[in-house]
Amino acid sequence: YQEGKSLGYDADMIVRVNNPANPLQIYYPGIHDDARGLVQYLFEVTHGIHNHWKKSPEHPDRWGYTYNERFVDQIPFILDRIKNDFRKKGQITSRQYQFTIWRPGEDIIPEQPDPPCLQRGHLRFLIDSDGNPVLNYITDWRSRDLLKAWDENNLAQLRLMNLFAKKTSSVINQEVKLGAYIDRSSSLHLYGLYIEREGLDKKIERMKKTPYQDLSSSLDDYLMNTSGKTMDYFKRLVAAQTDAEAKGHGLNQSEDTLSKLGYDLQTFSYPAEWDTWPKSWDAEPDASKLARVYNNNEIIKKSNAWLSSNNNF
């Protein structure tokens, strides 16, 4: 906050996208990442390529969470419930197919300065007039940066929605069509510093005067228009970064560095599952990977251990 400067804008918003398959999913004024960063983010959310970047005692300055590492262990349970419901009832209209992101033990404490924005994903399967299952996908967000996160967030969630629909189709052996994407934000905001530093007023005026279609494109067109490269190229680039990191060359290496290390970004292969759903979704449900529920004796032991180690209590 600076005296005399705007605090910005904040609103509780619900947005419903009735045609999530529309290829015009990139809105240029709302994209903050470059092409490489955008592709990395998509695969961070869908395939967890950077789950290992979460902070640890060895790396205390890394991320406090990734969305994928928060929900991936819940997906096998959702798919198992869908499978059982379809086998027993012949339908999957349950309201219980959801995953949650917030972990109180990690996110409510002061040591977590930047807790997750996404809070919940909900898969609602309805039946259309022809008797076919249709997926409505609902997301709930604690907080959203309209200028620098909204577009990337939604693009990743739409890719998740497609993966969920395709995976469910294979589970019930019946096509699941895409319904609506419903996005709920408790705080969709613009920071006051954006008004001057980012030229927000001018951007808003441009958006008001220009038809949406003239400022939008498909993801493939966006990548080509901004970088001259295809999605496959960026998948090879991200795969090469991952390989270089595993070999001790550091995180997130540039194209130039990768070329100097001997990587041919025109031919380097990437995991085949990046073109479909993650293998981890096919895992057997494993409750040991979910949040622990302690019994009374375990709670007492944990409390005593914490008290004995906290000299300032």
N, C-alpha and C positions, 0 to 999 in steps of 0.2 A: 504493500500500500504506500502511495505517495500522496502527500497532501495536495489537494487541488486536482488530482487525477481521478478519472473514472474508475469505479470499482468493477466495471464490466456488467455483464448480463447473466442471469441465471433463471432457468425455467424448468418446471416439471412437464415433461413432454411424452406423448405417445404417438408413434408414427407407424402407420400400417402400409405395407407394400403389397399390393394385390397381385402383382405380376413379377415375382422375384427372378424369373427366368429372362426378363428383359436384358439384353446385352449392354444397355446404357447404364452401367453400374459405377463408372468413375465420373465424379464431378470435379473438374479441374480446380476450381477455387478452394476446394476443401481437402486437397491432397498435400500432405506435408512431406512425406518420404519421397526420395528419388526411386527410380524403377527397381534398383537392387534392394533397397530397404523395404519396399512394399512386398516384393516376392518373399524376402526373408520372413517378414511378419506373417504372411499368409501361411507359410509352412511351419512357423512357430506355433500358431494356433491349431492348425489341422493335424500336423504330424509330429509336433513336439521336438523339432530339430535342435532347439536350444534349451531344452529342459535342464541340461547339465550346467547351464549358466547361472543357476540359482545360487545365492550366497551360501557360504559354508565357513567353518572356522579357518580353512585355508584361504578362502576368497571372500572376506567380509564385505567387500565393496560391490559385489555382483547383485543381481536382481533379488527382490524379496519373494518373487513368485513368477510362474508362467501360467497362463490360462490352461494350457494343455496338461501340465503336470497336476493341476487341480482336479480336472474332470476325467482324465483318461481311465482311471481305475474304476470309475462309476459306469462307464459305457457298457462293459460286459453284463452288468446287472440289469441295465435298461433293456438290452437286447434279449437277455434271458427272460425277462418279464414279458416282453412282446411275444417271444416265441411260445411261452407257456399260455398266455392269454389266447393266442390264435389257435393253439392246439385244443384247448379246453372249451373256448367259447365261440371260436370261428370269427372273432373280431378283435380289433385292437383300439377300441375307443376309450380305453382307460385314461384317467387324468393323472396317472402316477408316473409317467415317463419323464422324469426331470433329473437334472444334475445341478449341484450347487458348487459355488466357488469359495465362499467365505469360510475361513477356518478360525474360529474364535481364539484358539490357542496361539495362533500366529499373527492374526490381523488386528485384534483389539488392543494389543499391548503397545506401549509407547515406542518400543524398539522397532516397530514396523512403520516407518514414516510415510510410506506410499502403498497402502493396501489396495487390493484389486478393485477395479471399477466394475467389471462384470460380476454379477451376483448369482444369476440363475439362467439356465437354458431349459425350456419346456417343449417337449414334442407332443403335439395334439393331433391325433389322426381322426379325421371326420370322414363321413361317407357322402359322396356326391350323388346327384340324381340318378346316375347310371349304376350305382352300387359299388363304385371304386373308392379305395382309400385315398385320402388327400392329407398331406402333411401341412399343418400350420405350425410354424416355429416361432416361439415367443422368447425374447431375451429381456432380462431385467438388469438395469445398470444403476449402481450407486451414484456414479459421477461420470460425466463425459465432457471432453474438450471438443466443442463443436468445430473449431478451426483445424486442430491438429490431430484428432483421433477419430472423429465420427466416420469419415469415409473409409479409413483403413479398417476400423472395427466392423463396420457393416459388411464390407467386402469379404472379410474373413468369415463372418457369421453366415453369409449367403453360401459360401463354399461348404461350410459345415452342414448347412441345411440340405444341400445337394447330396453330400456324403451320407447323411442320415437317411434320406429318402431311398438312395440306391441300396444301402445296406439293408434297410428294412424290407425292400422289395425282394432281396435274395433270401431273407429269413422266412418270409411268409410265401415265397414263390408266387408273388402277385405284384404287378406294377403299382408303385405308390407315386402319385402325382404331387407336384408342388402346389401348395395352397398359398396362404399369405405369410409374409414375414412381419411380425409385430414387435416393435422395438419400444421399450419403456425406459425412460431415463428420469430418475429422481432429481438429478441436477445436470441439465444440459447447459453448459456455460461457455462464455467468452470472457477471458481475463481482460481487465482494463488496460493493461500494457499493450494488448494487441491493437488498440485503437490508433495509437501513434506509431508504435514500432513496426507493426505489420501492415500499416495502411488499410486498416479494416474498413473504414468508412468508404473508401474508394472501391474496395472489393464488393461491398454490399450494394453500392450504386450500380456497379457493373452487373451484378446478379439480377437486380431488379429490372434492368433495361434489356437483358439478353435472354432469349428463350432458353429454357433448360436444355433442350436438345443440342443447342449450339455450344454448350459448355461441357458436354458429356461425351463419353465414349465407352467402348468395351475395354476390358482389361488388356486384351491383346493389342488393340489399337493404341492404347495409352503407352504401353511398353515400347511399341515401335515408334510412336510420335516423339517420345521424350528421350529415347536412347538409340533407336535404330536397331534394336535387338528383340528377339522373340522370347516367349516364356520358356521354351526349351533351353535357350542359351542361359537364362538366369538360373534354371534348375541345375544345369551343369556347373555354373559358377558357385552356387551355394553348396553343391556336393563337393566341389574342389576345396572350398573353404573348410568344410567339415573334415575332409581327409587331411588337409594341411595342419589343421589344429590337432588332430589325433597323432600326427607325426612330430609335434612339438614346435610348430612354426608360429604359434600364437593364434589369437582369435580374429575372425572377421578380416582376413587378408584381402587386399585390393586386387583388382584384375592384373595390374602391372606386376605386383609381387608374386602372384600365382604363376604368371607366365615365366618370370625369372626362376621360379622353383621347378619349372619343367612341365607345368600343367597345360594341356591343350584344351582350351575352353570351348572349342568347336566340336570336340569329340568325347570329352570326359563323360563317363556314364553317371547317371544318378539313379537312386533306388526306384525300382519299378512301382513300388507302392505309392510313390508320390503322385501317380496318375490315378489312384483309386483310394479306398479306405485303408487306414493303417492296420498292420498285422495285429497290433496290440488290441484292437477292437474284437478280435476273434479269440482272445484269451478267455479261459474259464473264470467266472466270477471268483474273486479272492478277497474275502472280508478282511484278511490280515493287512491288506494294502490300504484299507480305509481308516478313518480316524479311530483311534483306540478309545474304548469305553472302559475305564478303570473301575474295579470293585473297591469296596471300602478300605480293605487292607492295602491295596496298591496306592490309593489316594493318600493314606496316612504315611506310607513309606516315601512317596514323592514329596509330600509336604515337609516331612522331617529333613529330608535331604536338602531341600531348598532352603529351609530355615537355618540349618547348620552351615550352609555355604554363604549366607547373606549376613555379613557382619554389621551392616547398617540398619538391620530391621529392629 
